[in-house]
Amino acid sequence: MLAALTIIVLMANTVRAFAEASELEILGWVENAHLPALGMELKAKLDSGAETSSLDARIIKKFRKNGRRWVRFAVTDRETGEEFVLVRERTRTIGVVQHDGSRQNRPVVTMNVCIAGQVLETEVSLIDRSAFIYPLLLGRSTLESFALIDPGSTFLGKSDCNSSQENPEPPGE
């Protein structure tokens, strides 16, 4: 009797997991993404091995205003060379261990990222990614409730994205 009950529970869990997985979008390991606040399209690497997403940013300056932590940074459109300066509230700072064992501290901000027609509010760490092919890396914390990654494919998602508003700059900036 216990064995039959165990089998029923396992089958129910398998059916539930399959139903949840079937609701997820299947995306390639590289997709087009949009930063709605900038009207900018960029290539994103989808990486389930990375917890946090990261964005190619330069001239990263942390500051405090009215008791809150902020960061000013520049994002460059690699297609046009146009540079955008953004100011966002810093949500936290993370320590990232590099492949060579070195450790980096990175500011993290919340931004809207549109991928496969879905606008996702996500945390991104800011770091100079100019040495990498893809200016945006989307980690598993961004993708876990939305997508599965097909590591053998690229550009599976639809690329239409609508504009949306981002967090405002701090007063007086």
C-alpha positions as CSV (number, residue, x, y, z in Angstrom):
1,M,0.0,0.0,0.0
2,L,2.8,2.4,0.9
3,A,4.6,1.6,-2.4
4,A,1.4,2.4,-4.4
5,L,1.0,5.7,-2.5
6,T,4.6,6.6,-3.2
7,I,4.2,5.9,-6.9
8,I,1.0,8.1,-7.0
9,V,2.8,11.0,-5.3
10,L,5.8,10.7,-7.6
11,M,3.6,10.6,-10.6
12,A,1.6,13.7,-9.4
13,N,4.9,15.6,-8.8
14,T,6.2,14.6,-12.3
15,V,2.9,15.8,-14.0
16,R,3.1,19.1,-12.0
17,A,6.7,19.6,-13.0
18,F,6.0,18.9,-16.6
19,A,3.0,21.3,-16.6
20,E,5.1,24.0,-15.1
21,A,8.0,23.4,-17.6
22,S,5.6,23.5,-20.5
23,E,4.5,27.0,-19.5
24,L,8.1,28.3,-19.9
25,E,9.4,30.0,-23.0
26,I,12.1,28.0,-24.8
27,L,14.9,30.4,-25.7
28,G,18.3,30.0,-27.3
29,W,21.6,30.6,-25.5
30,V,21.8,34.0,-27.3
31,E,18.8,36.2,-27.8
32,N,17.9,39.7,-28.8
33,A,17.0,41.9,-25.8
34,H,15.9,45.5,-25.4
35,L,16.5,48.1,-22.8
36,P,13.1,49.9,-23.0
37,A,14.4,53.0,-21.1
38,L,16.9,53.6,-23.9
39,G,15.1,52.2,-26.9
40,M,18.2,50.1,-27.4
41,E,18.5,46.5,-28.7
42,L,21.4,44.4,-27.7
43,K,22.5,40.8,-27.8
44,A,22.2,38.8,-24.6
45,K,23.8,35.6,-23.5
46,L,21.5,33.5,-21.5
47,D,23.5,31.7,-18.8
48,S,22.0,29.4,-16.3
49,G,25.4,29.1,-14.6
50,A,25.3,32.7,-13.5
51,E,22.9,33.7,-10.7
52,T,22.8,37.4,-11.4
53,S,22.5,39.2,-14.7
54,S,25.2,41.7,-15.7
55,L,25.3,44.7,-18.1
56,D,28.2,46.3,-19.9
57,A,28.6,49.6,-18.2
58,R,31.4,52.2,-18.0
59,I,32.2,55.2,-15.8
60,I,30.5,53.6,-12.9
61,K,30.2,56.1,-10.0
62,K,28.5,55.3,-6.7
63,F,27.1,58.1,-4.6
64,R,24.6,58.9,-1.8
65,K,21.8,61.4,-2.0
66,N,19.1,62.0,0.6
67,G,20.3,59.0,2.6
68,R,19.9,56.7,-0.4
69,R,22.6,54.8,-2.4
70,W,22.7,55.6,-6.1
71,V,24.9,54.7,-9.1
72,R,25.6,56.7,-12.3
73,F,26.9,54.7,-15.3
74,A,27.2,54.9,-19.0
75,V,25.8,52.3,-21.5
76,T,27.0,52.3,-25.1
77,D,25.0,51.1,-28.0
78,R,27.6,48.9,-29.8
79,E,25.7,49.2,-33.1
80,T,25.6,53.0,-33.2
81,G,28.3,54.1,-30.7
82,E,25.7,56.3,-28.9
83,E,26.3,56.6,-25.2
84,F,23.5,56.8,-22.6
85,V,24.1,58.0,-19.0
86,L,21.8,56.4,-16.5
87,V,21.2,57.0,-12.8
88,R,19.6,54.2,-10.7
89,E,19.2,53.5,-7.1
90,R,21.7,50.9,-6.0
91,T,19.9,47.9,-4.6
92,R,22.9,46.1,-3.3
93,T,26.6,45.3,-4.0
94,I,27.7,41.7,-4.8
95,G,31.0,39.9,-4.8
96,V,31.6,37.9,-7.9
97,V,34.4,35.3,-8.2
98,Q,36.0,35.3,-11.6
99,H,37.3,32.3,-13.5
100,D,40.9,33.1,-12.5
101,G,39.8,33.1,-8.8
102,S,39.9,36.9,-8.4
103,R,37.0,38.7,-6.7
104,Q,35.1,41.7,-7.9
105,N,32.6,43.9,-6.1
106,R,29.9,45.1,-8.4
107,P,27.0,47.5,-7.8
108,V,23.5,46.1,-8.6
109,V,20.6,48.1,-10.0
110,T,17.1,47.2,-11.1
111,M,16.2,47.7,-14.7
112,N,13.6,46.6,-17.2
113,V,14.8,44.2,-19.8
114,C,12.6,43.0,-22.6
115,I,13.3,39.6,-24.1
116,A,11.0,37.4,-26.2
117,G,8.2,40.0,-26.0
118,Q,8.3,40.0,-22.1
119,V,9.3,43.0,-20.1
120,L,11.1,41.7,-17.0
121,E,12.1,43.8,-14.0
122,T,15.5,42.4,-13.1
123,E,18.6,43.1,-11.1
124,V,21.8,43.6,-13.1
125,S,25.3,44.0,-11.9
126,L,27.3,46.7,-13.6
127,I,30.7,45.8,-15.0
128,D,32.8,46.6,-18.0
129,R,32.0,43.7,-20.5
130,S,33.8,45.2,-23.4
131,A,36.0,42.2,-23.7
132,F,33.0,40.0,-24.1
133,I,31.0,39.4,-27.3
134,Y,27.6,40.0,-25.6
135,P,27.0,43.2,-23.6
136,L,24.2,41.7,-21.5
137,L,24.3,38.4,-19.6
138,L,21.0,37.1,-18.2
139,G,21.4,34.8,-15.3
140,R,19.1,32.2,-13.8
141,S,17.5,34.6,-11.3
142,T,16.0,36.5,-14.2
143,L,15.1,33.5,-16.3
144,E,13.9,30.9,-13.8
145,S,10.3,31.8,-13.8
146,F,10.1,32.7,-17.5
147,A,12.3,30.5,-19.7
148,L,14.2,27.3,-20.4
149,I,17.5,27.6,-22.4
150,D,18.1,25.4,-25.4
151,P,21.9,25.3,-25.5
152,G,22.0,24.2,-29.1
153,S,20.0,27.1,-30.5
154,T,20.1,30.9,-30.8
155,F,17.4,33.5,-31.4
156,L,14.3,31.4,-30.7
157,G,12.4,34.2,-29.0
158,K,10.2,36.7,-30.7
159,S,11.9,40.1,-30.7
160,D,8.9,42.5,-30.4
161,C,9.1,44.6,-27.2
162,N,7.0,47.6,-26.1
163,S,8.5,50.6,-24.4
164,S,8.0,51.0,-20.7
165,Q,9.2,53.5,-18.0
166,E,12.2,52.8,-15.8
167,N,13.0,54.1,-12.4
168,P,13.5,57.9,-12.3
169,E,16.8,59.7,-11.7
170,P,17.2,61.0,-8.2
171,P,16.0,64.6,-7.5
172,G,18.4,67.3,-8.4
173,E,20.6,65.1,-10.7
